Amino acid sequence: MIHFNSSKILIPVDFSDTSLLAIKHGAFLAKYTKGDVYLLHVISKQYEHYAVLEQPINLEDPKQYETSASNKLNQLADSIRGEHGISVNTIVSLGNPTKEIINTSKEIGANMIVMGTHGYSPLEELVIGSNTLKVITKSNCAVMTMSEKAAKFGYTNILMPIDTSGHSRQKVNYTVELAKIFSAHLHVVALLGKNDANEKSGMDVVMSQIKKIASEKSVTCTTETILDTKNRADATIKHADKVKADLIVIMTDQEAEISGFFLGPYSQQVIHHSKVPVIALTPEVNSDGTDVSFSSSTAGL
């Protein structure tokens, strides 16, 4: 069972606008939940691909680059401490960004990774955005992502999309606990495709159970079922606009590549097109690799 926890928040920082926005969201979350923040800057071995410093650095002197990056990261940390009064740690490492982020999250025991995306285009997907997608698929903890449009802070309306898959319901307790902390209204939307008509009655039972769990936590909850859904991601984004959601919680797709290299299409589309932050959770699995929800239609509840 997946529970909400943000006692240690890792924020990868490449000094882009979206990573600076991620810092603000992560710091806000840490202040609200009394968590610790860890700022991580990864220096790629391909120094020429980086332009995070105001002045160019001699490529033959990576140590000087590391010192400059560390100084800039420490300045950010000081600013966050002064504004939010939270614990902030800084880490500078050298290597592959995805590997360093994942390894660091394990080393510090991170409960959440907060990072920005860089829009959605073929070029960005291959060059920059792929790092975010790789982190989500390889991370053992929750990953919150946001685009430059997610300028609002605070979570008062949380959207939780549900489909007919068992793993989709693994996020229920996590999301209810999150809504409880922020005194947020929980909006649950069931997305049923044209071939899911026979699932309607079963989904009604699930929705009723979710409302009961929310009620037991004193969380206000609204449920809605959308039938004949043609594109689940598009339906999720439109419903987020409808209920004025300021946060969406999803699971990573089960149809992702076996290698774990890419996310499935639903998760990718929601993450890249959402105007608000998205928290992606990785489904729990049994020791044999099967979904823990395989044996129960109400798993996670």
Secondary structure, DSSP 8 states (H G I E B T S, - for coil): ------SEEEEE--SSHHHHHHHHHHHHHHHHHT-EEEEEEEE-S-GGG---SSS---TT-HHHHHHHHHHHHHHHHHHHHHHH---EEEEEEES-HHHHHHHHHHHHT-SEEEEE-----HHHIIIIIHHHHHHHHH-SSEEEEE-TT------SEEEEEE-SSGGGGGGHHHHHHHHHHTT-EEEEEEE--TT-GGGHHHHHHHHHHHHHHHHHTT--EEEEEE-S-S-HHHHHHHHHHHTT-SEEEEE--TTS-TTS-S--HHHHHHHHH-SS-EEEE---B-TTS-BTTTT-TTTT-
